[in-house]
C-alpha cells in the first residue's frame, strides 16, 4: 500500500495521475472540511497531506510542463506542517478548556484592526522574502509562487488563531494557485484548488455566522450580568 501511494499511478484517458499527488490533496481537502467544522483532527489530517505534497513539489518529475521544482509549493508544505503543530496545540488547548459554545474546538472571531494591520505587514514582508529566496534558488514562477507561499502562511496562521479573515486570504491564494498549477502541469492539485475554492466560500459563511452567534451570546451575557 505504501509503495502504491508513493509510486503508483491512476490511468486517466491517455495519461495518468500520480497517486501521491491525488492522495495528498484528498487529505488536504479532508483537513479543510474538518477545519470548517472546527474539529481538532483538521490539523493532524492536514499534516499527512503536507508530507505527501512536499514530496510531489520538491522535484519536477510529476509535472507535465516543467522539470524544475516548485519550491514555493514545496515550502508552503513545510510551513503548513509547522503551523499544523501550532494549530493542533492551540485548538487542543481550547477544546480542553471547554471549546466553543456550539461544540467547535475554537470560537471564530473577526481580527481586530491592529491584528489586520499585522497580517498585511506580514504579507508584504513574507512576499518580499519568499520572492527573493525563490528567485535565488531558481524556483519555477517565483512571482506567483511567492504569493502562494506568503498567502498560505497568513491563512494557516489565521486559522490557528480562529480569525474569520483567513478564509478571504485563502480565496486570493486559490485564484493565483489554480492558474499557476495548470501552467506547471500539476492538474490534480489545480483541480483540487477549484474544489477548495467552493469549500472556502462555504467555510467563510459558516465561520462568519458562528462568529456572529458567539458575539450575540456575549452581548446577552453582558446584558444579564
C-alpha positions as CSV (number, residue, x, y, z in Angstrom):
1,X,0.0,0.0,0.0
2,X,2.8,2.4,0.9
3,X,4.6,1.6,-2.3
4,X,1.4,2.2,-4.3
5,X,0.9,5.6,-2.6
6,X,4.5,6.7,-3.2
7,X,5.0,5.4,-6.7
8,X,1.6,4.3,-8.1
9,X,-0.3,5.9,-10.9
10,X,-4.0,6.1,-11.9
11,X,-4.9,5.8,-15.6
12,X,-6.9,8.7,-16.9
13,X,-7.7,8.7,-20.6
14,X,-4.4,8.5,-22.5
15,X,-2.4,9.7,-19.5
16,X,-2.2,9.1,-15.8
17,X,-2.2,10.8,-12.4
18,X,0.2,10.1,-9.6
19,X,-1.4,8.5,-6.6
20,X,0.8,10.5,-4.2
21,X,-0.4,13.9,-5.5
22,X,-4.1,12.7,-5.5
23,X,-3.9,11.2,-2.0
24,X,-2.1,14.3,-0.6
25,X,-4.8,16.5,-1.9
26,X,-7.5,14.3,-0.6
27,X,-6.0,14.6,2.9
28,X,-5.8,18.4,2.3
29,X,-9.5,18.6,1.4
30,X,-10.4,16.5,4.4
31,X,-8.4,18.9,6.6
32,X,-10.3,21.9,5.1
33,X,-13.7,20.3,5.8
34,X,-12.7,19.4,9.4
35,X,-11.3,23.0,9.8
36,X,-14.6,24.4,8.6
37,X,-16.3,22.4,11.3
38,X,-13.6,23.4,13.8
39,X,-12.6,19.9,14.6
40,X,-9.1,19.4,16.1
41,X,-8.4,16.5,13.8
42,X,-8.2,19.0,10.9
43,X,-4.5,19.6,11.9
44,X,-3.1,16.0,12.0
45,X,-5.0,15.0,8.9
46,X,-3.6,18.1,7.1
47,X,-0.1,17.2,8.3
48,X,-0.2,13.9,6.4
49,X,-1.2,15.7,3.3
50,X,1.5,18.2,3.7
51,X,4.2,15.5,3.9
52,X,2.9,13.8,0.7
53,X,2.6,17.0,-1.3
54,X,6.1,18.2,-0.2
55,X,7.5,15.1,-2.0
56,X,5.4,16.0,-5.0
57,X,6.6,19.5,-5.5
58,X,10.2,19.2,-4.3
59,X,11.1,17.7,-7.7
60,X,9.6,18.4,-11.1
61,X,9.2,14.8,-12.0
62,X,5.4,14.7,-11.7
63,X,4.9,17.8,-13.8
64,X,3.8,17.6,-17.4
65,X,5.2,21.0,-18.2
66,X,8.4,21.7,-16.2
67,X,11.3,19.7,-14.7
68,X,12.0,22.4,-12.1
69,X,10.9,22.1,-8.5
70,X,8.1,24.3,-7.4
71,X,9.9,25.5,-4.3
72,X,7.1,27.8,-3.3
73,X,4.6,25.0,-3.3
74,X,7.1,22.7,-1.5
75,X,8.0,25.4,1.0
76,X,4.3,26.1,1.9
77,X,4.0,22.4,2.8
78,X,6.9,22.8,5.3
79,X,5.2,25.9,6.8
80,X,1.9,24.1,6.9
81,X,3.5,21.3,8.8
82,X,4.9,23.7,11.4
83,X,1.7,25.7,11.8
84,X,-0.3,22.5,11.9
85,X,1.6,21.6,15.1
86,X,0.9,25.0,16.5
87,X,-2.8,24.9,15.4
88,X,-3.1,21.4,16.8
89,X,-1.8,22.5,20.2
90,X,-3.9,25.7,20.2
91,X,-7.1,24.0,19.3
92,X,-6.5,21.1,21.6
93,X,-5.9,23.6,24.4
94,X,-9.1,25.5,23.6
95,X,-11.0,22.2,23.4
96,X,-9.7,21.1,26.8
97,X,-10.8,24.5,28.3
98,X,-14.3,23.9,27.1
99,X,-14.1,24.9,23.4
100,X,-16.9,27.0,21.7
101,X,-20.4,27.0,22.9
102,X,-21.6,25.3,19.7
103,X,-19.2,22.4,20.2
104,X,-16.4,23.6,18.0
105,X,-12.8,23.5,19.2
106,X,-12.4,27.2,18.9
107,X,-14.7,30.2,18.7
108,X,-14.3,32.1,15.4
109,X,-14.0,35.9,15.6
110,X,-13.0,38.8,13.3
111,X,-9.5,40.0,13.8
112,X,-9.0,43.5,15.4
113,X,-7.8,46.3,13.2
114,X,-4.4,46.0,14.9
115,X,-4.3,42.3,14.1
116,X,-5.3,43.0,10.5
117,X,-2.5,45.5,10.2
118,X,-0.1,42.9,11.4
119,X,-1.4,40.4,8.8
120,X,-0.9,43.0,6.0
121,X,2.6,43.8,7.2
122,X,3.5,40.1,7.5
123,X,2.1,39.6,4.0
124,X,4.3,42.3,2.5
125,X,7.4,41.1,4.3
126,X,6.6,37.4,3.6
127,X,6.1,38.0,-0.1
128,X,9.3,40.0,-0.4
129,X,11.3,37.4,1.4
130,X,9.7,34.5,-0.4
131,X,10.3,36.1,-3.8
132,X,14.0,36.8,-3.0
133,X,14.6,33.2,-1.8
134,X,12.7,31.6,-4.7
135,X,14.4,33.7,-7.3
136,X,17.8,32.9,-5.7
137,X,17.2,29.1,-5.7
138,X,15.6,29.0,-9.1
139,X,12.0,28.0,-8.4
140,X,9.6,27.9,-11.3
141,X,7.4,31.0,-11.5
142,X,8.7,32.9,-8.4
143,X,6.3,35.8,-8.8
144,X,3.2,33.6,-8.3
145,X,5.0,31.1,-6.1
146,X,5.9,33.8,-3.6
147,X,2.3,34.9,-3.2
148,X,1.1,31.3,-2.9
149,X,3.7,30.7,-0.1
150,X,3.2,34.0,1.7
151,X,-0.6,33.9,1.4
152,X,-0.7,30.3,2.6
153,X,1.4,31.3,5.7
154,X,-1.1,34.1,6.6
155,X,-4.2,31.9,6.0
156,X,-3.0,29.0,8.0
157,X,-1.8,31.2,10.9
158,X,-5.2,33.0,10.8
159,X,-7.0,29.6,11.0
160,X,-4.9,28.6,14.0
161,X,-5.9,31.9,15.7
162,X,-9.6,31.5,14.8
163,X,-9.8,34.6,12.7
164,X,-12.6,34.7,10.1
165,X,-10.4,36.7,7.7
166,X,-8.3,33.6,6.9
167,X,-10.9,32.3,4.5
168,X,-10.6,35.6,2.5
169,X,-6.9,35.1,2.2
170,X,-7.4,31.6,1.0
171,X,-9.6,32.9,-1.8
172,X,-6.8,35.1,-3.1
173,X,-4.3,32.2,-2.8
174,X,-6.7,29.9,-4.7
175,X,-7.1,32.4,-7.6
176,X,-3.4,32.5,-8.1
177,X,-2.8,28.9,-7.3
178,X,-5.1,27.4,-10.0
179,X,-3.6,29.3,-12.9
180,X,0.0,28.7,-11.7
181,X,-0.5,24.9,-11.2
182,X,-2.3,24.5,-14.6
183,X,0.7,26.2,-16.3
184,X,3.1,23.9,-14.4
185,X,1.2,20.8,-15.3
186,X,0.1,19.8,-11.8
187,X,-3.5,19.2,-12.9
188,X,-4.8,17.1,-9.9
189,X,-3.7,19.9,-7.5
190,X,-5.1,22.6,-9.7
191,X,-8.4,20.8,-9.8
192,X,-8.3,20.4,-6.0
193,X,-7.7,24.1,-5.7
194,X,-11.0,24.6,-7.5
195,X,-12.7,22.3,-5.1
196,X,-11.0,24.1,-2.2
197,X,-12.5,27.4,-3.5
198,X,-16.0,26.1,-3.1
199,X,-15.3,24.9,0.5
200,X,-13.5,28.2,1.2
201,X,-16.6,30.2,0.3
202,X,-18.8,27.8,2.4
203,X,-16.3,27.9,5.3
204,X,-16.3,31.7,5.2
205,X,-20.1,31.8,5.6
206,X,-20.1,29.1,8.3
207,X,-17.4,30.9,10.4
208,X,-19.0,34.3,9.8
209,X,-22.3,33.0,11.2
210,X,-20.6,31.3,14.1
211,X,-18.7,34.5,15.0
212,X,-22.0,36.5,14.8
213,X,-23.7,33.9,17.0
214,X,-20.9,34.0,19.6
215,X,-20.9,37.8,19.6
216,X,-24.6,37.9,20.1
217,X,-24.3,35.4,23.0
218,X,-21.6,37.5,24.7
219,X,-23.8,40.6,24.4
220,X,-26.7,38.8,26.0
221,X,-24.5,37.6,28.8
222,X,-23.1,41.1,29.3
223,X,-26.6,42.5,29.5
224,X,-27.7,39.9,32.0
225,X,-24.7,40.3,34.2
